[in-house]
Amino acid sequence: MEIRLVRHATLLLTIHGRRILVDPMLADPGTAPPVANSPNQRPNPLVPLPLPAHEAVAGVEAVLVTHTHRDHWDDAAAAALPKELPILGQPEDEAKFRTAGFHDVRPVRDAVRWSEITIHRTGGRHGTGEVGRRLAPVSGFVLGAPGEPVVYIAGDTIWCPEVDEALREYAPAIAVVNAGAAQFLEGGPITMTADDVIAVAGAVPAARVVAVHMEAINHCVLRRADLAAAVGRAGLTSRVVIPADGERVSV
Ligand SMILES: [Zn+2]
């Protein structure tokens, strides 16, 4: 199994010989406005893709979208992806994929099977209070296949009971978490802080945690170096992987 971070939350996941593209945001840098009412007002994405978009989608056999906020599913991805590809996502986003011209849309209510891969949907909280309610719903997904380690893709969520529950229920070998401590001018973080990432690692002592969703969108204020320092202070450097854009994590 291999996970390659493309950029932000966009991953190329190779599992059981199949290639799945996760949360594709394929826009060129600076082509989208900053997130409204957020710090560090600069146009998004902040950085280029580490490979051309057509290479990112080459050989992809299915697409998994945790939710359709612009930094997880954008017009460039919808344009680059062949319309016959299966699109797996939360039921609330089905209409959006169909409107974009995709006809093999597979909403995941609880679980689906695709190829020999079983995909369970998990919950999450995209922030607390009113902000969290406004940004809902979001999902995570757990993928398992014969002979493969279980991988949990948490999606855009803070550390919360739903994440804790998913970790207990599925005991993943790899947990991909969206860090960045994204935030608006008001309200708390809407994605994981360094403490949240450390909490995930603490909840699954045998797992590797892969932290992504940093340095690509303006409202993500937690940088990789800051997270690495916090992880080091917590003694977790050997278990928490912070890949660069384009970097591969093999399991
Ligand atoms: Zn996000």
py3Dmol code that shows the C-alpha trace and the ligand (Angstrom):
import py3Dmol

protein = """\
ATOM      1  CA  MET A   1       0.000   0.000   0.000  1.00  0.00           C
ATOM      2  CA  GLU A   2       1.186   3.480  -0.748  1.00  0.00           C
ATOM      3  CA  ILE A   3      -0.080   6.929   0.038  1.00  0.00           C
ATOM      4  CA  ARG A   4       1.275   9.808  -1.987  1.00  0.00           C
ATOM      5  CA  LEU A   5       0.443  13.305  -0.866  1.00  0.00           C
ATOM      6  CA  VAL A   6      -0.266  15.389  -3.922  1.00  0.00           C
ATOM      7  CA  ARG A   7      -1.047  18.679  -2.156  1.00  0.00           C
ATOM      8  CA  HIS A   8      -3.224  19.786   0.774  1.00  0.00           C
ATOM      9  CA  ALA A   9      -5.731  16.896   1.270  1.00  0.00           C
ATOM     10  CA  THR A  10      -5.311  15.450  -2.216  1.00  0.00           C
ATOM     11  CA  LEU A  11      -3.861  11.952  -2.007  1.00  0.00           C
ATOM     12  CA  LEU A  12      -3.082   9.156  -4.406  1.00  0.00           C
ATOM     13  CA  LEU A  13      -3.849   5.998  -2.514  1.00  0.00           C
ATOM     14  CA  THR A  14      -2.719   2.679  -3.937  1.00  0.00           C
ATOM     15  CA  ILE A  15      -4.393  -0.192  -2.118  1.00  0.00           C
ATOM     16  CA  HIS A  16      -4.846  -3.788  -3.215  1.00  0.00           C
ATOM     17  CA  GLY A  17      -3.415  -2.855  -6.592  1.00  0.00           C
ATOM     18  CA  ARG A  18      -6.020  -0.170  -7.237  1.00  0.00           C
ATOM     19  CA  ARG A  19      -5.433   3.544  -7.467  1.00  0.00           C
ATOM     20  CA  ILE A  20      -7.817   5.914  -5.706  1.00  0.00           C
ATOM     21  CA  LEU A  21      -7.613   9.691  -5.839  1.00  0.00           C
ATOM     22  CA  VAL A  22      -8.752  11.312  -2.603  1.00  0.00           C
ATOM     23  CA  ASP A  23     -10.121  14.854  -2.264  1.00  0.00           C
ATOM     24  CA  PRO A  24      -8.885  16.241  -5.565  1.00  0.00           C
ATOM     25  CA  MET A  25      -8.131  19.955  -5.608  1.00  0.00           C
ATOM     26  CA  LEU A  26      -6.165  20.481  -8.795  1.00  0.00           C
ATOM     27  CA  ALA A  27      -6.347  24.238  -9.406  1.00  0.00           C
ATOM     28  CA  ASP A  28      -3.277  26.236 -10.341  1.00  0.00           C
ATOM     29  CA  PRO A  29      -1.896  28.516  -7.618  1.00  0.00           C
ATOM     30  CA  GLY A  30      -3.667  31.805  -7.015  1.00  0.00           C
ATOM     31  CA  THR A  31      -6.702  31.014  -9.161  1.00  0.00           C
ATOM     32  CA  ALA A  32      -9.254  30.954  -6.310  1.00  0.00           C
ATOM     33  CA  PRO A  33     -10.023  33.737  -3.836  1.00  0.00           C
ATOM     34  CA  PRO A  34      -8.899  33.575  -0.208  1.00  0.00           C
ATOM     35  CA  VAL A  35     -11.335  31.889   2.167  1.00  0.00           C
ATOM     36  CA  ALA A  36     -13.666  34.691   3.330  1.00  0.00           C
ATOM     37  CA  ASN A  37     -13.275  36.056   6.870  1.00  0.00           C
ATOM     38  CA  SER A  38     -10.062  34.181   7.497  1.00  0.00           C
ATOM     39  CA  PRO A  39      -6.497  35.163   8.351  1.00  0.00           C
ATOM     40  CA  ASN A  40      -3.679  35.550   5.838  1.00  0.00           C
ATOM     41  CA  GLN A  41      -5.773  36.818   2.890  1.00  0.00           C
ATOM     42  CA  ARG A  42      -3.948  35.450  -0.155  1.00  0.00           C
ATOM     43  CA  PRO A  43      -5.460  33.796  -3.238  1.00  0.00           C
ATOM     44  CA  ASN A  44      -5.554  30.006  -3.214  1.00  0.00           C
ATOM     45  CA  PRO A  45      -4.033  27.532  -3.644  1.00  0.00           C
ATOM     46  CA  LEU A  46      -0.851  28.989  -2.168  1.00  0.00           C
ATOM     47  CA  VAL A  47       1.464  26.486  -3.846  1.00  0.00           C
ATOM     48  CA  PRO A  48       1.588  24.644  -7.169  1.00  0.00           C
ATOM     49  CA  LEU A  49       0.857  20.975  -7.670  1.00  0.00           C
ATOM     50  CA  PRO A  50       4.017  18.845  -7.438  1.00  0.00           C
ATOM     51  CA  LEU A  51       3.023  17.187 -10.708  1.00  0.00           C
ATOM     52  CA  PRO A  52       0.781  18.239 -13.599  1.00  0.00           C
ATOM     53  CA  ALA A  53      -2.954  17.664 -13.009  1.00  0.00           C
ATOM     54  CA  HIS A  54      -3.148  15.228 -15.926  1.00  0.00           C
ATOM     55  CA  GLU A  55      -0.460  13.103 -14.268  1.00  0.00           C
ATOM     56  CA  ALA A  56      -2.282  13.195 -10.945  1.00  0.00           C
ATOM     57  CA  VAL A  57      -5.406  11.729 -12.554  1.00  0.00           C
ATOM     58  CA  ALA A  58      -3.591   9.263 -14.848  1.00  0.00           C
ATOM     59  CA  GLY A  59      -4.463   5.676 -13.984  1.00  0.00           C
ATOM     60  CA  VAL A  60      -6.931   6.658 -11.298  1.00  0.00           C
ATOM     61  CA  GLU A  61      -9.719   4.082 -11.015  1.00  0.00           C
ATOM     62  CA  ALA A  62     -11.958   5.697  -8.409  1.00  0.00           C
ATOM     63  CA  VAL A  63     -12.270   9.003  -6.582  1.00  0.00           C
ATOM     64  CA  LEU A  64     -13.081   9.367  -2.891  1.00  0.00           C
ATOM     65  CA  VAL A  65     -14.296  12.772  -1.728  1.00  0.00           C
ATOM     66  CA  THR A  66     -14.697  13.377   2.012  1.00  0.00           C
ATOM     67  CA  HIS A  67     -16.792  16.514   1.419  1.00  0.00           C
ATOM     68  CA  THR A  68     -17.072  19.073  -1.334  1.00  0.00           C
ATOM     69  CA  HIS A  69     -15.626  22.237   0.134  1.00  0.00           C
ATOM     70  CA  ARG A  70     -13.526  23.870  -2.558  1.00  0.00           C
ATOM     71  CA  ASP A  71     -10.209  22.724  -1.103  1.00  0.00           C
ATOM     72  CA  HIS A  72     -11.325  19.075  -1.465  1.00  0.00           C
ATOM     73  CA  TRP A  73     -13.204  19.118  -4.758  1.00  0.00           C
ATOM     74  CA  ASP A  74     -12.709  21.915  -7.239  1.00  0.00           C
ATOM     75  CA  ASP A  75     -13.627  22.826 -10.799  1.00  0.00           C
ATOM     76  CA  ALA A  76     -10.171  21.869 -12.051  1.00  0.00           C
ATOM     77  CA  ALA A  77     -10.598  18.362 -10.646  1.00  0.00           C
ATOM     78  CA  ALA A  78     -14.087  18.006 -12.094  1.00  0.00           C
ATOM     79  CA  ALA A  79     -12.703  19.064 -15.477  1.00  0.00           C
ATOM     80  CA  ALA A  80      -9.640  16.803 -15.348  1.00  0.00           C
ATOM     81  CA  LEU A  81     -11.356  13.603 -14.230  1.00  0.00           C
ATOM     82  CA  PRO A  82     -13.000  11.259 -16.754  1.00  0.00           C
ATOM     83  CA  LYS A  83     -16.753  11.422 -16.213  1.00  0.00           C
ATOM     84  CA  GLU A  84     -17.183   7.643 -16.069  1.00  0.00           C
ATOM     85  CA  LEU A  85     -14.962   7.254 -12.989  1.00  0.00           C
ATOM     86  CA  PRO A  86     -16.723   6.016  -9.860  1.00  0.00           C
ATOM     87  CA  ILE A  87     -17.054   8.855  -7.347  1.00  0.00           C
ATOM     88  CA  LEU A  88     -17.482   7.792  -3.724  1.00  0.00           C
ATOM     89  CA  GLY A  89     -18.569  10.349  -1.173  1.00  0.00           C
ATOM     90  CA  GLN A  90     -21.072  11.307   1.465  1.00  0.00           C
ATOM     91  CA  PRO A  91     -24.742  11.098   0.415  1.00  0.00           C
ATOM     92  CA  GLU A  92     -25.227  14.860   0.820  1.00  0.00           C
ATOM     93  CA  ASP A  93     -22.790  15.516  -2.030  1.00  0.00           C
ATOM     94  CA  GLU A  94     -24.294  13.149  -4.604  1.00  0.00           C
ATOM     95  CA  ALA A  95     -26.185  15.848  -6.509  1.00  0.00           C
ATOM     96  CA  LYS A  96     -23.096  18.012  -6.813  1.00  0.00           C
ATOM     97  CA  PHE A  97     -21.153  15.223  -8.549  1.00  0.00           C
ATOM     98  CA  ARG A  98     -24.037  14.460 -10.893  1.00  0.00           C
ATOM     99  CA  THR A  99     -24.389  18.146 -11.769  1.00  0.00           C
ATOM    100  CA  ALA A 100     -20.686  18.153 -12.625  1.00  0.00           C
ATOM    101  CA  GLY A 101     -21.373  15.404 -15.165  1.00  0.00           C
ATOM    102  CA  PHE A 102     -20.287  12.286 -13.286  1.00  0.00           C
ATOM    103  CA  HIS A 103     -22.683   9.396 -13.752  1.00  0.00           C
ATOM    104  CA  ASP A 104     -21.162   6.631 -11.604  1.00  0.00           C
ATOM    105  CA  VAL A 105     -21.733   8.333  -8.252  1.00  0.00           C
ATOM    106  CA  ARG A 106     -21.736   6.017  -5.245  1.00  0.00           C
ATOM    107  CA  PRO A 107     -22.950   7.661  -2.067  1.00  0.00           C
ATOM    108  CA  VAL A 108     -21.595   5.949   1.031  1.00  0.00           C
ATOM    109  CA  ARG A 109     -24.188   5.959   3.769  1.00  0.00           C
ATOM    110  CA  ASP A 110     -22.513   3.417   6.047  1.00  0.00           C
ATOM    111  CA  ALA A 111     -20.312   1.219   3.892  1.00  0.00           C
ATOM    112  CA  VAL A 112     -19.766   0.144   0.291  1.00  0.00           C
ATOM    113  CA  ARG A 113     -17.562  -2.303  -1.493  1.00  0.00           C
ATOM    114  CA  TRP A 114     -15.610  -1.246  -4.522  1.00  0.00           C
ATOM    115  CA  SER A 115     -13.386  -3.807  -6.202  1.00  0.00           C
ATOM    116  CA  GLU A 116     -12.205  -5.874  -3.201  1.00  0.00           C
ATOM    117  CA  ILE A 117     -11.988  -2.803  -1.024  1.00  0.00           C
ATOM    118  CA  THR A 118     -14.488  -2.159   1.744  1.00  0.00           C
ATOM    119  CA  ILE A 119     -15.082   1.497   2.532  1.00  0.00           C
ATOM    120  CA  HIS A 120     -16.809   2.546   5.747  1.00  0.00           C
ATOM    121  CA  ARG A 121     -17.916   6.111   6.381  1.00  0.00           C
ATOM    122  CA  THR A 122     -17.087   7.766   9.702  1.00  0.00           C
ATOM    123  CA  GLY A 123     -18.148  11.009  11.334  1.00  0.00           C
ATOM    124  CA  GLY A 124     -16.343  14.175  12.234  1.00  0.00           C
ATOM    125  CA  ARG A 125     -16.704  17.779  13.322  1.00  0.00           C
ATOM    126  CA  HIS A 126     -15.477  20.583  11.073  1.00  0.00           C
ATOM    127  CA  GLY A 127     -15.055  22.925  14.035  1.00  0.00           C
ATOM    128  CA  THR A 128     -17.038  23.643  17.161  1.00  0.00           C
ATOM    129  CA  GLY A 129     -20.268  25.515  17.880  1.00  0.00           C
ATOM    130  CA  GLU A 130     -22.001  27.517  15.171  1.00  0.00           C
ATOM    131  CA  VAL A 131     -19.009  27.314  12.795  1.00  0.00           C
ATOM    132  CA  GLY A 132     -18.938  23.525  13.055  1.00  0.00           C
ATOM    133  CA  ARG A 133     -22.667  23.359  12.356  1.00  0.00           C
ATOM    134  CA  ARG A 134     -22.407  25.647   9.355  1.00  0.00           C
ATOM    135  CA  LEU A 135     -19.582  23.627   7.780  1.00  0.00           C
ATOM    136  CA  ALA A 136     -21.255  20.242   8.313  1.00  0.00           C
ATOM    137  CA  PRO A 137     -21.642  17.605   7.089  1.00  0.00           C
ATOM    138  CA  VAL A 138     -18.151  16.157   6.732  1.00  0.00           C
ATOM    139  CA  SER A 139     -17.096  12.546   6.621  1.00  0.00           C
ATOM    140  CA  GLY A 140     -14.103  10.330   7.052  1.00  0.00           C
ATOM    141  CA  PHE A 141     -13.564   6.955   5.438  1.00  0.00           C
ATOM    142  CA  VAL A 142     -11.912   3.712   6.476  1.00  0.00           C
ATOM    143  CA  LEU A 143     -10.577   1.481   3.727  1.00  0.00           C
ATOM    144  CA  GLY A 144      -9.761  -2.169   4.120  1.00  0.00           C
ATOM    145  CA  ALA A 145      -8.817  -4.925   1.692  1.00  0.00           C
ATOM    146  CA  PRO A 146      -7.509  -8.471   2.008  1.00  0.00           C
ATOM    147  CA  GLY A 147      -3.858  -8.482   3.026  1.00  0.00           C
ATOM    148  CA  GLU A 148      -3.715  -4.701   3.365  1.00  0.00           C
ATOM    149  CA  PRO A 149      -3.346  -2.527   6.451  1.00  0.00           C
ATOM    150  CA  VAL A 150      -6.495  -0.629   7.393  1.00  0.00           C
ATOM    151  CA  VAL A 151      -6.285   3.034   6.471  1.00  0.00           C
ATOM    152  CA  TYR A 152      -8.424   5.757   8.010  1.00  0.00           C
ATOM    153  CA  ILE A 153      -8.830   9.031   6.173  1.00  0.00           C
ATOM    154  CA  ALA A 154     -10.300  11.326   8.795  1.00  0.00           C
ATOM    155  CA  GLY A 155     -11.355  14.176   6.498  1.00  0.00           C
ATOM    156  CA  ASP A 156     -11.837  17.733   7.715  1.00  0.00           C
ATOM    157  CA  THR A 157     -12.395  17.262  11.408  1.00  0.00           C
ATOM    158  CA  ILE A 158     -10.959  18.306  14.699  1.00  0.00           C
ATOM    159  CA  TRP A 159     -10.197  15.757  17.423  1.00  0.00           C
ATOM    160  CA  CYS A 160     -13.675  14.822  18.672  1.00  0.00           C
ATOM    161  CA  PRO A 161     -15.663  11.824  19.920  1.00  0.00           C
ATOM    162  CA  GLU A 162     -16.451  10.707  16.370  1.00  0.00           C
ATOM    163  CA  VAL A 163     -12.731  10.456  15.531  1.00  0.00           C
ATOM    164  CA  ASP A 164     -12.009   8.668  18.787  1.00  0.00           C
ATOM    165  CA  GLU A 165     -14.834   6.251  18.032  1.00  0.00           C
ATOM    166  CA  ALA A 166     -13.563   5.554  14.515  1.00  0.00           C
ATOM    167  CA  LEU A 167     -10.088   4.821  15.847  1.00  0.00           C
ATOM    168  CA  ARG A 168     -11.462   2.414  18.443  1.00  0.00           C
ATOM    169  CA  GLU A 169     -13.819   0.670  16.056  1.00  0.00           C
ATOM    170  CA  TYR A 170     -11.437   0.160  13.146  1.00  0.00           C
ATOM    171  CA  ALA A 171      -7.982   0.222  14.809  1.00  0.00           C
ATOM    172  CA  PRO A 172      -6.332   1.523  11.645  1.00  0.00           C
ATOM    173  CA  ALA A 173      -2.668   0.923  10.913  1.00  0.00           C
ATOM    174  CA  ILE A 174      -2.529   4.310   9.199  1.00  0.00           C
ATOM    175  CA  ALA A 175      -4.539   7.394  10.082  1.00  0.00           C
ATOM    176  CA  VAL A 176      -4.426  10.297   7.648  1.00  0.00           C
ATOM    177  CA  VAL A 177      -5.472  13.476   9.412  1.00  0.00           C
ATOM    178  CA  ASN A 178      -6.112  16.951   8.098  1.00  0.00           C
ATOM    179  CA  ALA A 179      -4.040  19.339  10.142  1.00  0.00           C
ATOM    180  CA  GLY A 180      -3.350  22.987   9.411  1.00  0.00           C
ATOM    181  CA  ALA A 181      -5.514  24.246  12.288  1.00  0.00           C
ATOM    182  CA  ALA A 182      -7.616  26.012   9.655  1.00  0.00           C
ATOM    183  CA  GLN A 183      -9.655  28.856  11.075  1.00  0.00           C
ATOM    184  CA  PHE A 184     -11.756  31.908  10.432  1.00  0.00           C
ATOM    185  CA  LEU A 185     -11.251  35.255  12.124  1.00  0.00           C
ATOM    186  CA  GLU A 186     -13.698  34.118  14.781  1.00  0.00           C
ATOM    187  CA  GLY A 187     -14.288  30.693  16.279  1.00  0.00           C
ATOM    188  CA  GLY A 188     -11.762  28.001  16.986  1.00  0.00           C
ATOM    189  CA  PRO A 189      -9.840  25.719  14.633  1.00  0.00           C
ATOM    190  CA  ILE A 190     -11.894  23.770  12.095  1.00  0.00           C
ATOM    191  CA  THR A 191      -9.211  21.202  11.284  1.00  0.00           C
ATOM    192  CA  MET A 192      -6.632  19.542  13.495  1.00  0.00           C
ATOM    193  CA  THR A 193      -4.167  21.471  15.611  1.00  0.00           C
ATOM    194  CA  ALA A 194      -0.845  19.997  16.725  1.00  0.00           C
ATOM    195  CA  ASP A 195      -2.526  18.896  19.969  1.00  0.00           C
ATOM    196  CA  ASP A 196      -5.264  17.176  17.968  1.00  0.00           C
ATOM    197  CA  VAL A 197      -2.722  15.255  15.879  1.00  0.00           C
ATOM    198  CA  ILE A 198      -0.943  14.220  19.072  1.00  0.00           C
ATOM    199  CA  ALA A 199      -4.280  13.078  20.543  1.00  0.00           C
ATOM    200  CA  VAL A 200      -4.906  10.884  17.500  1.00  0.00           C
ATOM    201  CA  ALA A 201      -1.450   9.327  17.829  1.00  0.00           C
ATOM    202  CA  GLY A 202      -2.112   8.724  21.519  1.00  0.00           C
ATOM    203  CA  ALA A 203      -5.411   6.979  20.798  1.00  0.00           C
ATOM    204  CA  VAL A 204      -3.866   4.473  18.382  1.00  0.00           C
ATOM    205  CA  PRO A 205      -0.442   3.631  19.828  1.00  0.00           C
ATOM    206  CA  ALA A 206       0.380   1.105  17.112  1.00  0.00           C
ATOM    207  CA  ALA A 207      -0.587   3.288  14.172  1.00  0.00           C
ATOM    208  CA  ARG A 208       1.272   5.668  11.952  1.00  0.00           C
ATOM    209  CA  VAL A 209      -0.336   9.048  11.630  1.00  0.00           C
ATOM    210  CA  VAL A 210       0.070  10.926   8.367  1.00  0.00           C
ATOM    211  CA  ALA A 211      -0.611  14.639   8.756  1.00  0.00           C
ATOM    212  CA  VAL A 212      -1.586  16.603   5.656  1.00  0.00           C
ATOM    213  CA  HIS A 213      -3.700  19.711   4.836  1.00  0.00           C
ATOM    214  CA  MET A 214      -0.993  22.310   5.491  1.00  0.00           C
ATOM    215  CA  GLU A 215       0.607  25.280   3.726  1.00  0.00           C
ATOM    216  CA  ALA A 216      -1.654  25.188   0.662  1.00  0.00           C
ATOM    217  CA  ILE A 217      -4.780  27.157   1.647  1.00  0.00           C
ATOM    218  CA  ASN A 218      -4.672  30.580   3.269  1.00  0.00           C
ATOM    219  CA  HIS A 219      -6.674  29.831   6.425  1.00  0.00           C
ATOM    220  CA  CYS A 220      -4.438  26.911   7.476  1.00  0.00           C
ATOM    221  CA  VAL A 221      -2.207  28.572  10.043  1.00  0.00           C
ATOM    222  CA  LEU A 222      -0.331  25.528  11.367  1.00  0.00           C
ATOM    223  CA  ARG A 223       2.797  24.933   9.330  1.00  0.00           C
ATOM    224  CA  ARG A 224       4.638  21.661   8.914  1.00  0.00           C
ATOM    225  CA  ALA A 225       7.671  22.845  10.884  1.00  0.00           C
ATOM    226  CA  ASP A 226       5.499  23.863  13.846  1.00  0.00           C
ATOM    227  CA  LEU A 227       3.702  20.537  13.817  1.00  0.00           C
ATOM    228  CA  ALA A 228       7.007  18.652  13.538  1.00  0.00           C
ATOM    229  CA  ALA A 229       8.349  20.542  16.552  1.00  0.00           C
ATOM    230  CA  ALA A 230       5.256  19.782  18.641  1.00  0.00           C
ATOM    231  CA  VAL A 231       5.315  16.136  17.593  1.00  0.00           C
ATOM    232  CA  GLY A 232       8.992  15.987  18.556  1.00  0.00           C
ATOM    233  CA  ARG A 233       8.294  17.437  21.998  1.00  0.00           C
ATOM    234  CA  ALA A 234       5.620  14.746  22.438  1.00  0.00           C
ATOM    235  CA  GLY A 235       8.137  12.021  21.520  1.00  0.00           C
ATOM    236  CA  LEU A 236       6.098  10.961  18.489  1.00  0.00           C
ATOM    237  CA  THR A 237       8.447  11.754  15.627  1.00  0.00           C
ATOM    238  CA  SER A 238       8.794   8.086  14.666  1.00  0.00           C
ATOM    239  CA  ARG A 239       5.017   7.621  14.318  1.00  0.00           C
ATOM    240  CA  VAL A 240       3.788  10.902  12.895  1.00  0.00           C
ATOM    241  CA  VAL A 241       4.697  11.420   9.253  1.00  0.00           C
ATOM    242  CA  ILE A 242       4.454  14.902   7.766  1.00  0.00           C
ATOM    243  CA  PRO A 243       4.937  14.433   4.036  1.00  0.00           C
ATOM    244  CA  ALA A 244       5.989  17.157   1.642  1.00  0.00           C
ATOM    245  CA  ASP A 245       3.859  17.724  -1.442  1.00  0.00           C
ATOM    246  CA  GLY A 246       4.529  14.875  -3.855  1.00  0.00           C
ATOM    247  CA  GLU A 247       6.093  12.655  -1.187  1.00  0.00           C
ATOM    248  CA  ARG A 248       5.200   8.974  -0.934  1.00  0.00           C
ATOM    249  CA  VAL A 249       4.515   7.120   2.289  1.00  0.00           C
ATOM    250  CA  SER A 250       4.787   3.359   1.887  1.00  0.00           C
ATOM    251  CA  VAL A 251       3.356   0.913   4.348  1.00  0.00           C
TER     252      VAL A 251
END
"""
ligand_1 = """\
1
ZN
Zn -10.132 21.327 4.101
"""
view = py3Dmol.view(width=600, height=400)
view.addModel(protein, "pdb")
view.setStyle({"model": 0}, {"cartoon": {"style": "trace"}})
view.addModel(ligand_1, "xyz")
view.setStyle({"model": 1}, {"stick": {}})
view.zoomTo()
view.show()
